[in-house]
Amino acid sequence: MSLHIGPLTYFVKIDPPGEFESSTPPPPTPAIAEAEAPQPSPPVSPSALPRPVNPPGPLTPAPPPSPPPLAEAPHRKLPPAATP
C-alpha cells in the first residue's frame, strides 16, 4: 500500500493483527528508565515562588502618583526680600 502526497510517496506496511501482541511488555531500556525516574527537586527559596498580583485584604484604589518636585526656573526667581 502506498500513499501519494505531492511529490513524495510513502510506503505503509499494514501488519496483520496479533503479530505484535504479547502478554508481557518489553523491558524498558536504561535510557528510558532513567528518564522516567523521578528526579529530586532542589529546595525552592521563597524569593523564587510566584508572588500574588494583589495582596490579600480589601481592595483599595491606588493613590494617585504625586507630581515630581519642580525645579525652580532661573528666570522665575523672586528678587531678594527688602529688609527694613
mmCIF file of the N, C-alpha and C atoms, coordinates in Angstrom:
data_MODEL
# 
_entry.id   MODEL 
# 
loop_
_atom_site.group_PDB 
_atom_site.id 
_atom_site.type_symbol 
_atom_site.label_atom_id 
_atom_site.label_alt_id 
_atom_site.label_comp_id 
_atom_site.label_asym_id 
_atom_site.label_entity_id 
_atom_site.label_seq_id 
_atom_site.pdbx_PDB_ins_code 
_atom_site.Cartn_x 
_atom_site.Cartn_y 
_atom_site.Cartn_z 
_atom_site.occupancy 
_atom_site.B_iso_or_equiv 
_atom_site.pdbx_formal_charge 
_atom_site.auth_seq_id 
_atom_site.auth_comp_id 
_atom_site.auth_asym_id 
_atom_site.auth_atom_id 
_atom_site.pdbx_PDB_model_num 
ATOM 1   N N  . MET A 1 1  ? 0.856  -1.177  0.000  1.00 0.00 ? 1  MET A N  1 
ATOM 2   C CA . MET A 1 1  ? 0.000  0.000   0.000  1.00 0.00 ? 1  MET A CA 1 
ATOM 3   C C  . MET A 1 1  ? 0.897  1.233   0.000  1.00 0.00 ? 1  MET A C  1 
ATOM 4   N N  . SER A 1 2  ? 0.557  2.214   -0.795 1.00 0.00 ? 2  SER A N  1 
ATOM 5   C CA . SER A 1 2  ? 1.357  3.434   -0.844 1.00 0.00 ? 2  SER A CA 1 
ATOM 6   C C  . SER A 1 2  ? 0.437  4.644   -0.850 1.00 0.00 ? 2  SER A C  1 
ATOM 7   N N  . LEU A 1 3  ? 0.868  5.690   -0.182 1.00 0.00 ? 3  LEU A N  1 
ATOM 8   C CA . LEU A 1 3  ? 0.146  6.958   -0.171 1.00 0.00 ? 3  LEU A CA 1 
ATOM 9   C C  . LEU A 1 3  ? 0.948  7.949   -0.985 1.00 0.00 ? 3  LEU A C  1 
ATOM 10  N N  . HIS A 1 4  ? 0.283  8.575   -1.947 1.00 0.00 ? 4  HIS A N  1 
ATOM 11  C CA . HIS A 1 4  ? 0.972  9.538   -2.796 1.00 0.00 ? 4  HIS A CA 1 
ATOM 12  C C  . HIS A 1 4  ? 0.504  10.926  -2.399 1.00 0.00 ? 4  HIS A C  1 
ATOM 13  N N  . ILE A 1 5  ? 1.407  11.679  -1.745 1.00 0.00 ? 5  ILE A N  1 
ATOM 14  C CA . ILE A 1 5  ? 1.089  13.033  -1.323 1.00 0.00 ? 5  ILE A CA 1 
ATOM 15  C C  . ILE A 1 5  ? 2.095  13.964  -1.976 1.00 0.00 ? 5  ILE A C  1 
ATOM 16  N N  . GLY A 1 6  ? 1.639  14.754  -2.911 1.00 0.00 ? 6  GLY A N  1 
ATOM 17  C CA . GLY A 1 6  ? 2.516  15.697  -3.587 1.00 0.00 ? 6  GLY A CA 1 
ATOM 18  C C  . GLY A 1 6  ? 3.631  14.955  -4.311 1.00 0.00 ? 6  GLY A C  1 
ATOM 19  N N  . PRO A 1 7  ? 4.860  15.464  -4.237 1.00 0.00 ? 7  PRO A N  1 
ATOM 20  C CA . PRO A 1 7  ? 5.968  14.806  -4.934 1.00 0.00 ? 7  PRO A CA 1 
ATOM 21  C C  . PRO A 1 7  ? 6.518  13.598  -4.174 1.00 0.00 ? 7  PRO A C  1 
ATOM 22  N N  . LEU A 1 8  ? 6.019  13.315  -2.970 1.00 0.00 ? 8  LEU A N  1 
ATOM 23  C CA . LEU A 1 8  ? 6.559  12.226  -2.170 1.00 0.00 ? 8  LEU A CA 1 
ATOM 24  C C  . LEU A 1 8  ? 5.585  11.059  -2.146 1.00 0.00 ? 8  LEU A C  1 
ATOM 25  N N  . THR A 1 9  ? 6.108  9.859   -2.082 1.00 0.00 ? 9  THR A N  1 
ATOM 26  C CA . THR A 1 9  ? 5.293  8.656   -1.957 1.00 0.00 ? 9  THR A CA 1 
ATOM 27  C C  . THR A 1 9  ? 5.714  7.930   -0.697 1.00 0.00 ? 9  THR A C  1 
ATOM 28  N N  . TYR A 1 10 ? 4.743  7.655   0.163  1.00 0.00 ? 10 TYR A N  1 
ATOM 29  C CA . TYR A 1 10 ? 5.017  6.958   1.418  1.00 0.00 ? 10 TYR A CA 1 
ATOM 30  C C  . TYR A 1 10 ? 4.535  5.522   1.287  1.00 0.00 ? 10 TYR A C  1 
ATOM 31  N N  . PHE A 1 11 ? 5.381  4.580   1.640  1.00 0.00 ? 11 PHE A N  1 
ATOM 32  C CA . PHE A 1 11 ? 5.005  3.173   1.624  1.00 0.00 ? 11 PHE A CA 1 
ATOM 33  C C  . PHE A 1 11 ? 4.639  2.775   3.050  1.00 0.00 ? 11 PHE A C  1 
ATOM 34  N N  . VAL A 1 12 ? 3.433  2.303   3.215  1.00 0.00 ? 12 VAL A N  1 
ATOM 35  C CA . VAL A 1 12 ? 2.918  1.956   4.532  1.00 0.00 ? 12 VAL A CA 1 
ATOM 36  C C  . VAL A 1 12 ? 2.714  0.461   4.582  1.00 0.00 ? 12 VAL A C  1 
ATOM 37  N N  . LYS A 1 13 ? 3.307  -0.181  5.580  1.00 0.00 ? 13 LYS A N  1 
ATOM 38  C CA . LYS A 1 13 ? 3.143  -1.615  5.766  1.00 0.00 ? 13 LYS A CA 1 
ATOM 39  C C  . LYS A 1 13 ? 2.078  -1.839  6.823  1.00 0.00 ? 13 LYS A C  1 
ATOM 40  N N  . ILE A 1 14 ? 1.063  -2.591  6.468  1.00 0.00 ? 14 ILE A N  1 
ATOM 41  C CA . ILE A 1 14 ? -0.006 -2.893  7.408  1.00 0.00 ? 14 ILE A CA 1 
ATOM 42  C C  . ILE A 1 14 ? 0.265  -4.282  7.963  1.00 0.00 ? 14 ILE A C  1 
ATOM 43  N N  . ASP A 1 15 ? 0.497  -4.362  9.265  1.00 0.00 ? 15 ASP A N  1 
ATOM 44  C CA . ASP A 1 15 ? 0.807  -5.638  9.902  1.00 0.00 ? 15 ASP A CA 1 
ATOM 45  C C  . ASP A 1 15 ? -0.500 -6.376  10.201 1.00 0.00 ? 15 ASP A C  1 
ATOM 46  N N  . PRO A 1 16 ? -0.515 -7.666  10.049 1.00 0.00 ? 16 PRO A N  1 
ATOM 47  C CA . PRO A 1 16 ? -1.726 -8.415  10.418 1.00 0.00 ? 16 PRO A CA 1 
ATOM 48  C C  . PRO A 1 16 ? -1.958 -8.331  11.917 1.00 0.00 ? 16 PRO A C  1 
ATOM 49  N N  . PRO A 1 17 ? -3.197 -8.317  12.367 1.00 0.00 ? 17 PRO A N  1 
ATOM 50  C CA . PRO A 1 17 ? -3.455 -8.191  13.800 1.00 0.00 ? 17 PRO A CA 1 
ATOM 51  C C  . PRO A 1 17 ? -2.928 -9.397  14.564 1.00 0.00 ? 17 PRO A C  1 
ATOM 52  N N  . GLY A 1 18 ? -2.428 -9.128  15.756 1.00 0.00 ? 18 GLY A N  1 
ATOM 53  C CA . GLY A 1 18 ? -1.940 -10.196 16.608 1.00 0.00 ? 18 GLY A CA 1 
ATOM 54  C C  . GLY A 1 18 ? -0.467 -10.477 16.469 1.00 0.00 ? 18 GLY A C  1 
ATOM 55  N N  . GLU A 1 19 ? 0.207  -9.858  15.497 1.00 0.00 ? 19 GLU A N  1 
ATOM 56  C CA . GLU A 1 19 ? 1.632  -10.163 15.307 1.00 0.00 ? 19 GLU A CA 1 
ATOM 57  C C  . GLU A 1 19 ? 2.475  -9.628  16.450 1.00 0.00 ? 19 GLU A C  1 
ATOM 58  N N  . PHE A 1 20 ? 2.153  -8.385  16.911 1.00 0.00 ? 20 PHE A N  1 
ATOM 59  C CA . PHE A 1 20 ? 2.967  -7.769  17.948 1.00 0.00 ? 20 PHE A CA 1 
ATOM 60  C C  . PHE A 1 20 ? 2.295  -7.824  19.309 1.00 0.00 ? 20 PHE A C  1 
ATOM 61  N N  . GLU A 1 21 ? 1.208  -8.514  19.450 1.00 0.00 ? 21 GLU A N  1 
ATOM 62  C CA . GLU A 1 21 ? 0.561  -8.623  20.753 1.00 0.00 ? 21 GLU A CA 1 
ATOM 63  C C  . GLU A 1 21 ? 1.310  -9.653  21.594 1.00 0.00 ? 21 GLU A C  1 
ATOM 64  N N  . SER A 1 22 ? 1.635  -9.270  22.805 1.00 0.00 ? 22 SER A N  1 
ATOM 65  C CA . SER A 1 22 ? 2.312  -10.201 23.714 1.00 0.00 ? 22 SER A CA 1 
ATOM 66  C C  . SER A 1 22 ? 1.765  -9.973  25.107 1.00 0.00 ? 22 SER A C  1 
ATOM 67  N N  . SER A 1 23 ? 1.838  -10.984 25.942 1.00 0.00 ? 23 SER A N  1 
ATOM 68  C CA . SER A 1 23 ? 1.286  -10.879 27.293 1.00 0.00 ? 23 SER A CA 1 
ATOM 69  C C  . SER A 1 23 ? 2.215  -10.089 28.208 1.00 0.00 ? 23 SER A C  1 
ATOM 70  N N  . THR A 1 24 ? 3.516  -10.016 27.894 1.00 0.00 ? 24 THR A N  1 
ATOM 71  C CA . THR A 1 24 ? 4.452  -9.281  28.738 1.00 0.00 ? 24 THR A CA 1 
ATOM 72  C C  . THR A 1 24 ? 4.998  -8.098  27.951 1.00 0.00 ? 24 THR A C  1 
ATOM 73  N N  . PRO A 1 25 ? 5.012  -6.915  28.548 1.00 0.00 ? 25 PRO A N  1 
ATOM 74  C CA . PRO A 1 25 ? 5.585  -5.771  27.830 1.00 0.00 ? 25 PRO A CA 1 
ATOM 75  C C  . PRO A 1 25 ? 7.092  -5.920  27.719 1.00 0.00 ? 25 PRO A C  1 
ATOM 76  N N  . PRO A 1 26 ? 7.698  -5.318  26.709 1.00 0.00 ? 26 PRO A N  1 
ATOM 77  C CA . PRO A 1 26 ? 9.159  -5.407  26.580 1.00 0.00 ? 26 PRO A CA 1 
ATOM 78  C C  . PRO A 1 26 ? 9.833  -4.672  27.724 1.00 0.00 ? 26 PRO A C  1 
ATOM 79  N N  . PRO A 1 27 ? 10.993 -5.140  28.165 1.00 0.00 ? 27 PRO A N  1 
ATOM 80  C CA . PRO A 1 27 ? 11.680 -4.453  29.270 1.00 0.00 ? 27 PRO A CA 1 
ATOM 81  C C  . PRO A 1 27 ? 12.122 -3.056  28.835 1.00 0.00 ? 27 PRO A C  1 
ATOM 82  N N  . PRO A 1 28 ? 12.002 -2.062  29.698 1.00 0.00 ? 28 PRO A N  1 
ATOM 83  C CA . PRO A 1 28 ? 12.412 -0.705  29.312 1.00 0.00 ? 28 PRO A CA 1 
ATOM 84  C C  . PRO A 1 28 ? 13.919 -0.620  29.155 1.00 0.00 ? 28 PRO A C  1 
ATOM 85  N N  . THR A 1 29 ? 14.332 0.208   28.238 1.00 0.00 ? 29 THR A N  1 
ATOM 86  C CA . THR A 1 29 ? 15.769 0.413   28.036 1.00 0.00 ? 29 THR A CA 1 
ATOM 87  C C  . THR A 1 29 ? 16.301 1.278   29.167 1.00 0.00 ? 29 THR A C  1 
ATOM 88  N N  . PRO A 1 30 ? 17.584 1.203   29.490 1.00 0.00 ? 30 PRO A N  1 
ATOM 89  C CA . PRO A 1 30 ? 18.117 2.010   30.610 1.00 0.00 ? 30 PRO A CA 1 
ATOM 90  C C  . PRO A 1 30 ? 17.901 3.507   30.417 1.00 0.00 ? 30 PRO A C  1 
ATOM 91  N N  . ALA A 1 31 ? 17.991 4.006   29.185 1.00 0.00 ? 31 ALA A N  1 
ATOM 92  C CA . ALA A 1 31 ? 17.818 5.449   28.971 1.00 0.00 ? 31 ALA A CA 1 
ATOM 93  C C  . ALA A 1 31 ? 16.402 5.868   29.315 1.00 0.00 ? 31 ALA A C  1 
ATOM 94  N N  . ILE A 1 32 ? 15.424 5.062   28.948 1.00 0.00 ? 32 ILE A N  1 
ATOM 95  C CA . ILE A 1 32 ? 14.042 5.418   29.251 1.00 0.00 ? 32 ILE A CA 1 
ATOM 96  C C  . ILE A 1 32 ? 13.798 5.271   30.750 1.00 0.00 ? 32 ILE A C  1 
ATOM 97  N N  . ALA A 1 33 ? 14.363 4.252   31.365 1.00 0.00 ? 33 ALA A N  1 
ATOM 98  C CA . ALA A 1 33 ? 14.166 4.060   32.797 1.00 0.00 ? 33 ALA A CA 1 
ATOM 99  C C  . ALA A 1 33 ? 14.754 5.230   33.581 1.00 0.00 ? 33 ALA A C  1 
ATOM 100 N N  . GLU A 1 34 ? 15.895 5.770   33.150 1.00 0.00 ? 34 GLU A N  1 
ATOM 101 C CA . GLU A 1 34 ? 16.478 6.915   33.849 1.00 0.00 ? 34 GLU A CA 1 
ATOM 102 C C  . GLU A 1 34 ? 15.643 8.160   33.637 1.00 0.00 ? 34 GLU A C  1 
ATOM 103 N N  . ALA A 1 35 ? 15.075 8.311   32.442 1.00 0.00 ? 35 ALA A N  1 
ATOM 104 C CA . ALA A 1 35 ? 14.274 9.495   32.169 1.00 0.00 ? 35 ALA A CA 1 
ATOM 105 C C  . ALA A 1 35 ? 12.966 9.442   32.945 1.00 0.00 ? 35 ALA A C  1 
ATOM 106 N N  . GLU A 1 36 ? 12.428 8.235   33.170 1.00 0.00 ? 36 GLU A N  1 
ATOM 107 C CA . GLU A 1 36 ? 11.164 8.131   33.885 1.00 0.00 ? 36 GLU A CA 1 
ATOM 108 C C  . GLU A 1 36 ? 11.350 8.183   35.395 1.00 0.00 ? 36 GLU A C  1 
ATOM 109 N N  . ALA A 1 37 ? 12.573 7.992   35.886 1.00 0.00 ? 37 ALA A N  1 
ATOM 110 C CA . ALA A 1 37 ? 12.814 8.020   37.324 1.00 0.00 ? 37 ALA A CA 1 
ATOM 111 C C  . ALA A 1 37 ? 12.600 9.438   37.838 1.00 0.00 ? 37 ALA A C  1 
ATOM 112 N N  . PRO A 1 38 ? 11.898 9.599   38.955 1.00 0.00 ? 38 PRO A N  1 
ATOM 113 C CA . PRO A 1 38 ? 11.677 10.963  39.460 1.00 0.00 ? 38 PRO A CA 1 
ATOM 114 C C  . PRO A 1 38 ? 12.986 11.575  39.944 1.00 0.00 ? 38 PRO A C  1 
ATOM 115 N N  . GLN A 1 39 ? 13.227 12.775  39.513 1.00 0.00 ? 39 GLN A N  1 
ATOM 116 C CA . GLN A 1 39 ? 14.455 13.462  39.909 1.00 0.00 ? 39 GLN A CA 1 
ATOM 117 C C  . GLN A 1 39 ? 14.173 14.239  41.201 1.00 0.00 ? 39 GLN A C  1 
ATOM 118 N N  . PRO A 1 40 ? 15.095 14.211  42.161 1.00 0.00 ? 40 PRO A N  1 
ATOM 119 C CA . PRO A 1 40 ? 14.866 15.000  43.377 1.00 0.00 ? 40 PRO A CA 1 
ATOM 120 C C  . PRO A 1 40 ? 14.883 16.484  43.044 1.00 0.00 ? 40 PRO A C  1 
ATOM 121 N N  . SER A 1 41 ? 13.861 17.201  43.495 1.00 0.00 ? 41 SER A N  1 
ATOM 122 C CA . SER A 1 41 ? 13.790 18.621  43.179 1.00 0.00 ? 41 SER A CA 1 
ATOM 123 C C  . SER A 1 41 ? 14.629 19.406  44.171 1.00 0.00 ? 41 SER A C  1 
ATOM 124 N N  . PRO A 1 42 ? 15.341 20.416  43.704 1.00 0.00 ? 42 PRO A N  1 
ATOM 125 C CA . PRO A 1 42 ? 16.154 21.230  44.627 1.00 0.00 ? 42 PRO A CA 1 
ATOM 126 C C  . PRO A 1 42 ? 15.230 22.041  45.534 1.00 0.00 ? 42 PRO A C  1 
ATOM 127 N N  . PRO A 1 43 ? 15.682 22.417  46.718 1.00 0.00 ? 43 PRO A N  1 
ATOM 128 C CA . PRO A 1 43 ? 14.828 23.237  47.594 1.00 0.00 ? 43 PRO A CA 1 
ATOM 129 C C  . PRO A 1 43 ? 14.528 24.583  46.939 1.00 0.00 ? 43 PRO A C  1 
ATOM 130 N N  . VAL A 1 44 ? 13.291 25.015  47.081 1.00 0.00 ? 44 VAL A N  1 
ATOM 131 C CA . VAL A 1 44 ? 12.863 26.260  46.446 1.00 0.00 ? 44 VAL A CA 1 
ATOM 132 C C  . VAL A 1 44 ? 12.960 27.377  47.466 1.00 0.00 ? 44 VAL A C  1 
ATOM 133 N N  . SER A 1 45 ? 13.641 28.452  47.094 1.00 0.00 ? 45 SER A N  1 
ATOM 134 C CA . SER A 1 45 ? 13.754 29.587  48.005 1.00 0.00 ? 45 SER A CA 1 
ATOM 135 C C  . SER A 1 45 ? 12.460 30.399  47.942 1.00 0.00 ? 45 SER A C  1 
ATOM 136 N N  . PRO A 1 46 ? 12.103 31.085  49.022 1.00 0.00 ? 46 PRO A N  1 
ATOM 137 C CA . PRO A 1 46 ? 10.850 31.859  48.994 1.00 0.00 ? 46 PRO A CA 1 
ATOM 138 C C  . PRO A 1 46 ? 10.839 32.933  47.926 1.00 0.00 ? 46 PRO A C  1 
ATOM 139 N N  . SER A 1 47 ? 12.006 33.466  47.572 1.00 0.00 ? 47 SER A N  1 
ATOM 140 C CA . SER A 1 47 ? 12.018 34.521  46.557 1.00 0.00 ? 47 SER A CA 1 
ATOM 141 C C  . SER A 1 47 ? 11.721 33.974  45.164 1.00 0.00 ? 47 SER A C  1 
ATOM 142 N N  . ALA A 1 48 ? 11.896 32.658  44.967 1.00 0.00 ? 48 ALA A N  1 
ATOM 143 C CA . ALA A 1 48 ? 11.630 32.084  43.654 1.00 0.00 ? 48 ALA A CA 1 
ATOM 144 C C  . ALA A 1 48 ? 10.162 31.736  43.467 1.00 0.00 ? 48 ALA A C  1 
ATOM 145 N N  . LEU A 1 49 ? 9.379  31.742  44.568 1.00 0.00 ? 49 LEU A N  1 
ATOM 146 C CA . LEU A 1 49 ? 7.961  31.411  44.447 1.00 0.00 ? 49 LEU A CA 1 
ATOM 147 C C  . LEU A 1 49 ? 7.218  32.557  43.769 1.00 0.00 ? 49 LEU A C  1 
ATOM 148 N N  . PRO A 1 50 ? 6.183  32.236  43.009 1.00 0.00 ? 50 PRO A N  1 
ATOM 149 C CA . PRO A 1 50 ? 5.414  33.326  42.373 1.00 0.00 ? 50 PRO A CA 1 
ATOM 150 C C  . PRO A 1 50 ? 4.686  34.135  43.430 1.00 0.00 ? 50 PRO A C  1 
ATOM 151 N N  . ARG A 1 51 ? 4.700  35.417  43.269 1.00 0.00 ? 51 ARG A N  1 
ATOM 152 C CA . ARG A 1 51 ? 4.065  36.294  44.243 1.00 0.00 ? 51 ARG A CA 1 
ATOM 153 C C  . ARG A 1 51 ? 2.657  36.633  43.758 1.00 0.00 ? 51 ARG A C  1 
ATOM 154 N N  . PRO A 1 52 ? 1.694  36.802  44.681 1.00 0.00 ? 52 PRO A N  1 
ATOM 155 C CA . PRO A 1 52 ? 0.349  37.165  44.247 1.00 0.00 ? 52 PRO A CA 1 
ATOM 156 C C  . PRO A 1 52 ? 0.345  38.561  43.642 1.00 0.00 ? 52 PRO A C  1 
ATOM 157 N N  . VAL A 1 53 ? -0.500 38.743  42.637 1.00 0.00 ? 53 VAL A N  1 
ATOM 158 C CA . VAL A 1 53 ? -0.562 40.042  41.967 1.00 0.00 ? 53 VAL A CA 1 
ATOM 159 C C  . VAL A 1 53 ? -1.155 41.075  42.927 1.00 0.00 ? 53 VAL A C  1 
ATOM 160 N N  . ASN A 1 54 ? -2.265 40.725  43.583 1.00 0.00 ? 54 ASN A N  1 
ATOM 161 C CA . ASN A 1 54 ? -2.884 41.624  44.543 1.00 0.00 ? 54 ASN A CA 1 
ATOM 162 C C  . ASN A 1 54 ? -2.670 41.060  45.937 1.00 0.00 ? 54 ASN A C  1 
ATOM 163 N N  . PRO A 1 55 ? -2.248 41.879  46.887 1.00 0.00 ? 55 PRO A N  1 
ATOM 164 C CA . PRO A 1 55 ? -2.089 41.361  48.237 1.00 0.00 ? 55 PRO A CA 1 
ATOM 165 C C  . PRO A 1 55 ? -3.457 41.016  48.825 1.00 0.00 ? 55 PRO A C  1 
ATOM 166 N N  . PRO A 1 56 ? -3.519 40.056  49.722 1.00 0.00 ? 56 PRO A N  1 
ATOM 167 C CA . PRO A 1 56 ? -4.819 39.720  50.318 1.00 0.00 ? 56 PRO A CA 1 
ATOM 168 C C  . PRO A 1 56 ? -5.340 40.871  51.156 1.00 0.00 ? 56 PRO A C  1 
ATOM 169 N N  . GLY A 1 57 ? -6.643 40.985  51.229 1.00 0.00 ? 57 GLY A N  1 
ATOM 170 C CA . GLY A 1 57 ? -7.249 42.053  52.010 1.00 0.00 ? 57 GLY A CA 1 
ATOM 171 C C  . GLY A 1 57 ? -8.231 42.828  51.158 1.00 0.00 ? 57 GLY A C  1 
ATOM 172 N N  . PRO A 1 58 ? -8.848 43.861  51.726 1.00 0.00 ? 58 PRO A N  1 
ATOM 173 C CA . PRO A 1 58 ? -9.823 44.639  50.941 1.00 0.00 ? 58 PRO A CA 1 
ATOM 174 C C  . PRO A 1 58 ? -9.120 45.380  49.806 1.00 0.00 ? 58 PRO A C  1 
ATOM 175 N N  . LEU A 1 59 ? -9.826 45.468  48.696 1.00 0.00 ? 59 LEU A N  1 
ATOM 176 C CA . LEU A 1 59 ? -9.247 46.144  47.529 1.00 0.00 ? 59 LEU A CA 1 
ATOM 177 C C  . LEU A 1 59 ? -9.446 47.648  47.688 1.00 0.00 ? 59 LEU A C  1 
ATOM 178 N N  . THR A 1 60 ? -8.344 48.383  47.637 1.00 0.00 ? 60 THR A N  1 
ATOM 179 C CA . THR A 1 60 ? -8.419 49.839  47.720 1.00 0.00 ? 60 THR A CA 1 
ATOM 180 C C  . THR A 1 60 ? -7.785 50.406  46.471 1.00 0.00 ? 60 THR A C  1 
ATOM 181 N N  . PRO A 1 61 ? -8.343 51.498  45.946 1.00 0.00 ? 61 PRO A N  1 
ATOM 182 C CA . PRO A 1 61 ? -7.714 52.080  44.743 1.00 0.00 ? 61 PRO A CA 1 
ATOM 183 C C  . PRO A 1 61 ? -6.338 52.633  45.076 1.00 0.00 ? 61 PRO A C  1 
ATOM 184 N N  . ALA A 1 62 ? -5.454 52.533  44.121 1.00 0.00 ? 62 ALA A N  1 
ATOM 185 C CA . ALA A 1 62 ? -4.092 53.020  44.338 1.00 0.00 ? 62 ALA A CA 1 
ATOM 186 C C  . ALA A 1 62 ? -4.119 54.540  44.426 1.00 0.00 ? 62 ALA A C  1 
ATOM 187 N N  . PRO A 1 63 ? -3.326 55.124  45.323 1.00 0.00 ? 63 PRO A N  1 
ATOM 188 C CA . PRO A 1 63 ? -3.300 56.590  45.406 1.00 0.00 ? 63 PRO A CA 1 
ATOM 189 C C  . PRO A 1 63 ? -2.695 57.168  44.139 1.00 0.00 ? 63 PRO A C  1 
ATOM 190 N N  . PRO A 1 64 ? -3.163 58.348  43.725 1.00 0.00 ? 64 PRO A N  1 
ATOM 191 C CA . PRO A 1 64 ? -2.583 58.937  42.505 1.00 0.00 ? 64 PRO A CA 1 
ATOM 192 C C  . PRO A 1 64 ? -1.115 59.254  42.723 1.00 0.00 ? 64 PRO A C  1 
ATOM 193 N N  . PRO A 1 65 ? -0.307 59.093  41.707 1.00 0.00 ? 65 PRO A N  1 
ATOM 194 C CA . PRO A 1 65 ? 1.124  59.385  41.885 1.00 0.00 ? 65 PRO A CA 1 
ATOM 195 C C  . PRO A 1 65 ? 1.337  60.863  42.151 1.00 0.00 ? 65 PRO A C  1 
ATOM 196 N N  . SER A 1 66 ? 2.196  61.157  43.101 1.00 0.00 ? 66 SER A N  1 
ATOM 197 C CA . SER A 1 66 ? 2.463  62.559  43.432 1.00 0.00 ? 66 SER A CA 1 
ATOM 198 C C  . SER A 1 66 ? 3.344  63.162  42.335 1.00 0.00 ? 66 SER A C  1 
ATOM 199 N N  . PRO A 1 67 ? 3.071  64.425  41.964 1.00 0.00 ? 67 PRO A N  1 
ATOM 200 C CA . PRO A 1 67 ? 3.901  65.031  40.907 1.00 0.00 ? 67 PRO A CA 1 
ATOM 201 C C  . PRO A 1 67 ? 5.327  65.222  41.401 1.00 0.00 ? 67 PRO A C  1 
ATOM 202 N N  . PRO A 1 68 ? 6.286  65.090  40.521 1.00 0.00 ? 68 PRO A N  1 
ATOM 203 C CA . PRO A 1 68 ? 7.678  65.283  40.957 1.00 0.00 ? 68 PRO A CA 1 
ATOM 204 C C  . PRO A 1 68 ? 7.916  66.729  41.336 1.00 0.00 ? 68 PRO A C  1 
ATOM 205 N N  . PRO A 1 69 ? 8.839  66.992  42.249 1.00 0.00 ? 69 PRO A N  1 
ATOM 206 C CA . PRO A 1 69 ? 9.116  68.398  42.608 1.00 0.00 ? 69 PRO A CA 1 
ATOM 207 C C  . PRO A 1 69 ? 9.696  69.147  41.413 1.00 0.00 ? 69 PRO A C  1 
ATOM 208 N N  . LEU A 1 70 ? 9.126  70.315  41.204 1.00 0.00 ? 70 LEU A N  1 
ATOM 209 C CA . LEU A 1 70 ? 9.568  71.100  40.048 1.00 0.00 ? 70 LEU A CA 1 
ATOM 210 C C  . LEU A 1 70 ? 10.811 71.907  40.427 1.00 0.00 ? 70 LEU A C  1 
ATOM 211 N N  . ALA A 1 71 ? 11.762 71.859  39.519 1.00 0.00 ? 71 ALA A N  1 
ATOM 212 C CA . ALA A 1 71 ? 12.965 72.658  39.747 1.00 0.00 ? 71 ALA A CA 1 
ATOM 213 C C  . ALA A 1 71 ? 12.615 74.122  39.473 1.00 0.00 ? 71 ALA A C  1 
ATOM 214 N N  . GLU A 1 72 ? 13.136 74.992  40.298 1.00 0.00 ? 72 GLU A N  1 
ATOM 215 C CA . GLU A 1 72 ? 12.826 76.412  40.135 1.00 0.00 ? 72 GLU A CA 1 
ATOM 216 C C  . GLU A 1 72 ? 13.549 76.944  38.906 1.00 0.00 ? 72 GLU A C  1 
ATOM 217 N N  . ALA A 1 73 ? 12.772 77.551  38.020 1.00 0.00 ? 73 ALA A N  1 
ATOM 218 C CA . ALA A 1 73 ? 13.370 78.082  36.800 1.00 0.00 ? 73 ALA A CA 1 
ATOM 219 C C  . ALA A 1 73 ? 14.184 79.329  37.159 1.00 0.00 ? 73 ALA A C  1 
ATOM 220 N N  . PRO A 1 74 ? 15.359 79.504  36.541 1.00 0.00 ? 74 PRO A N  1 
ATOM 221 C CA . PRO A 1 74 ? 16.194 80.657  36.919 1.00 0.00 ? 74 PRO A CA 1 
ATOM 222 C C  . PRO A 1 74 ? 15.533 81.985  36.590 1.00 0.00 ? 74 PRO A C  1 
ATOM 223 N N  . HIS A 1 75 ? 14.731 82.090  35.549 1.00 0.00 ? 75 HIS A N  1 
ATOM 224 C CA . HIS A 1 75 ? 14.131 83.371  35.195 1.00 0.00 ? 75 HIS A CA 1 
ATOM 225 C C  . HIS A 1 75 ? 12.901 83.663  36.048 1.00 0.00 ? 75 HIS A C  1 
ATOM 226 N N  . ARG A 1 76 ? 12.459 82.716  36.895 1.00 0.00 ? 76 ARG A N  1 
ATOM 227 C CA . ARG A 1 76 ? 11.291 82.926  37.741 1.00 0.00 ? 76 ARG A CA 1 
ATOM 228 C C  . ARG A 1 76 ? 11.686 83.201  39.190 1.00 0.00 ? 76 ARG A C  1 
ATOM 229 N N  . LYS A 1 77 ? 12.965 83.367  39.479 1.00 0.00 ? 77 LYS A N  1 
ATOM 230 C CA . LYS A 1 77 ? 13.376 83.601  40.860 1.00 0.00 ? 77 LYS A CA 1 
ATOM 231 C C  . LYS A 1 77 ? 12.858 84.965  41.324 1.00 0.00 ? 77 LYS A C  1 
ATOM 232 N N  . LEU A 1 78 ? 12.418 84.975  42.570 1.00 0.00 ? 78 LEU A N  1 
ATOM 233 C CA . LEU A 1 78 ? 11.930 86.237  43.129 1.00 0.00 ? 78 LEU A CA 1 
ATOM 234 C C  . LEU A 1 78 ? 13.123 87.084  43.555 1.00 0.00 ? 78 LEU A C  1 
ATOM 235 N N  . PRO A 1 79 ? 12.956 88.380  43.489 1.00 0.00 ? 79 PRO A N  1 
ATOM 236 C CA . PRO A 1 79 ? 14.065 89.232  43.964 1.00 0.00 ? 79 PRO A CA 1 
ATOM 237 C C  . PRO A 1 79 ? 14.207 89.071  45.472 1.00 0.00 ? 79 PRO A C  1 
ATOM 238 N N  . PRO A 1 80 ? 15.390 89.297  45.981 1.00 0.00 ? 80 PRO A N  1 
ATOM 239 C CA . PRO A 1 80 ? 15.573 89.154  47.435 1.00 0.00 ? 80 PRO A CA 1 
ATOM 240 C C  . PRO A 1 80 ? 14.640 90.115  48.178 1.00 0.00 ? 80 PRO A C  1 
ATOM 241 N N  . ALA A 1 81 ? 14.089 89.639  49.264 1.00 0.00 ? 81 ALA A N  1 
ATOM 242 C CA . ALA A 1 81 ? 13.152 90.463  50.028 1.00 0.00 ? 81 ALA A CA 1 
ATOM 243 C C  . ALA A 1 81 ? 13.889 91.654  50.629 1.00 0.00 ? 81 ALA A C  1 
ATOM 244 N N  . ALA A 1 82 ? 13.236 92.786  50.577 1.00 0.00 ? 82 ALA A N  1 
ATOM 245 C CA . ALA A 1 82 ? 13.868 94.004  51.125 1.00 0.00 ? 82 ALA A CA 1 
ATOM 246 C C  . ALA A 1 82 ? 13.816 93.952  52.640 1.00 0.00 ? 82 ALA A C  1 
ATOM 247 N N  . THR A 1 83 ? 14.966 94.186  53.233 1.00 0.00 ? 83 THR A N  1 
ATOM 248 C CA . THR A 1 83 ? 14.998 94.140  54.687 1.00 0.00 ? 83 THR A CA 1 
ATOM 249 C C  . THR A 1 83 ? 14.754 95.547  55.211 1.00 0.00 ? 83 THR A C  1 
ATOM 250 N N  . PRO A 1 84 ? 13.874 95.692  56.149 1.00 0.00 ? 84 PRO A N  1 
ATOM 251 C CA . PRO A 1 84 ? 13.614 97.049  56.666 1.00 0.00 ? 84 PRO A CA 1 
ATOM 252 C C  . PRO A 1 84 ? 14.761 97.604  57.490 1.00 0.00 ? 84 PRO A C  1 
# 
